[in-house]
């Protein structure tokens, strides 16, 4: 009796394709049932169901890779330190601005009271003039503090912006380096063109987990990184 097309497809999807990472064949086409059972026990990093289309979770590969544990961890630490520096700079600037505003309000209140006392005849013209000169001196000092604060804030902001740009550039370089490693790993894995299409997991809505080659890619990415494939 002829097999249906669906039956043929089902059988083809059950074919196992193994990465020859250790230079050994995990199963032979003519092995008996016991050998077939042993083949099924091979780890996921060495075998994956063969098919025209497989997928890889690049986010997972990046997070779990030795590349990320070294290069990525160093950059993450630098970014965290920058975030903390940014937070402290904002807190310091807010405190300085609050103090300046309070000082200005105090001067304005002092000037208002002087005008009120003078209008009510509670202070002589001479004393009022001396008091006014004192307030003007304090106001000039306040303006100098405000000017210095603004200049300092602008310089600090420019420095932080430059540092943030450098970190963003380092992040882009890091991702480009990882993408290169991942691309090299995928090219090696698919050197025999066993897969007609390899897609990123972000584009996959639903798929058989056996079509996931992420662990294979991770294994190769780590090997390439440790071998100095990036030549950094």
Secondary structure, DSSP 4 states (H G I P E B T S, - for coil): -PPPHHHHHHHHHT-EEE--TTS--S--TT--HHHHHHHHTS-TTTEEE--SEEEE-HHHHHHHSHHIIIIIHHHHHHHHHHHHHHHHHHHHHHHHHHHHHHHHHHHHHHHHHHHHHHHTT-S-HHHHHHHHHHHHHHHHHHHHHHHHHHHHHHHHHHHHHHHHHHHHHHHHHHHHHHHHHHHHHHHHHTTT---SEEEEGGG-SS--GGGB-HHHHHHHHHHHHHTTTT--
